[in-house]
């Protein structure tokens, strides 16, 4: 660790991992509710468990992004963080607000939570992924502003690199587009239209800038390839991401009461959305091939290459599969969407956060550059278990989705939703089994932090 | 990447491309908004419908159902439930009211939300309004949603 203040990243990473565990446990519950419909009913109904599952994901990824920023910005800027105290303060505010929100979901009925937090005054709750009480949303905005101020001031007073600039652009975009979560008109079509300005312009827009800059940072550090080369790649990737992704929002405007021309705009531009992810894969493999050093932390290199491949498969290939309007007409809102969502979030955002944690954590814990060989082996086992089981979760959900689409939407005698669900149970059971393997991988991941031994040294 | 393609060219494509396509997106948004009243059934958004949307939101219905294909995939699509239930708000209300509070053994069941009569009327009217939004190609493909 080159700068003392990078240490504030550590609590962020620990919180991220803790919430990740919670997210997966609720994922297992949800998977079981798919096959045993009354599991935990009425104590934890499906909608509550799902809220916990998705909100924990968003919050821990945000913790990961913030930790990543606090770690890499001082090093890139070659200066101490503007205010480590502010960073710790916002950490605790964010953690307590997050925990209270999750407890609110679990302990009182959602309608009561809405009433308690004064949702009537400024109704923003009850929309997918934006279920947080309005007061929590305001808290998120305050934390985000303090965080961006802290990072921005650090960037301003130090060396300016392409990586910090792109990261900062991504973070500002994240904060700006989140403001659309406060716009909730009575008109359902408008509500949905601008809801995507948060959801789509986050994950298929500005988050890709954050992803790209973290990946570029880790690749510079682990491969020793010239910064000029890596920065050029970064620009190309994020250029393609925004050029395709902004108008690509149109693939959500096919069937929600918006003008029909979106079927053309959305299909054409989102069909190009795999390109930046493909470039990212080419980028990661090229850089590792051209490496000028063999970094002792091989687990990090594995995570970085895994991110590039899985993001391409999950976001690129599985996204493309149902993005053309004539196909989406039949698949919209089926298990195909769930399949894509799982692999895309895991491949792009979960894995990039685990990449930076893998890179930074050994140094945050006082090591020179890497964990022991034994610890890295356990970590790499967890990589393969989680990644392969996520591939299977995705394949099983895709199988379920194809059958569902056929039976409910495409065949000559379309069947009712619940009848179809009964017929595709087997796929849900297999998905749940794959989910349990994922959990085993996650436990191994946790264990890897506690495996001791002598640190791996860099081969000369 | 080749030497003739420089970092500053890549940077210019990024800034130029992003700004251009964001402005194009804003223009399309502007056009969509002015075209919406023909499709979005906004003429029928009464106070009751608005209240129904709030009931829909404050019980997190989207956590199990889809509405016009968006939401969770655990329970049926409700964008066309009004037509599926024979154009009857009474049938919708009857279903919501009759959910057993302890569920159905071994099966998925909607929770009993104990809605007031006013809220029940409102959410049913909201679903009726939703079913009358003019979606492209009359999505969903058939009555099953």
Interface residues (C-beta under 8 A of the other chain):
Chain A: X33 X34 X36 X37 X38 X41 X42 X45 X46 X47 X48 X50 X51 X110 X111 X114 X115 X119 X120 X123 X125 X126 X127 X128 X131 X162 X184 X186 X187 X188 X189 X190 X191 X192 X193 X228 X229 X231 X232 X233 X235 X236 X238 X239 X242 X243 X246 X247 X249 X250 X252 X253 X254 X255 X256 X257 X258 X259 X260 X262 X263 X265 X329 X330 X332 X333 X334 X335 X337 X338 X408 X409 X410 X414 X415 X416 X417 X418 X421
Chain B: X1 X5 X6 X7 X10 X11 X13 X14 X17 X18 X21 X22 X24 X25 X28 X29 X31 X32 X33 X35 X36 X39 X40 X41 X42 X45 X49 X50 X53 X54 X56 X57 X58 X59 X60 X61 X62 X63 X64 X66 X67 X68 X69 X70 X71 X72 X73 X74 X75 X76 X77 X101 X102 X103 X104 X105 X106 X107 X108 X109 X111 X112 X113 X129 X130 X133 X134 X135 X136 X137 X139 X140 X141 X142 X143 X144 X145
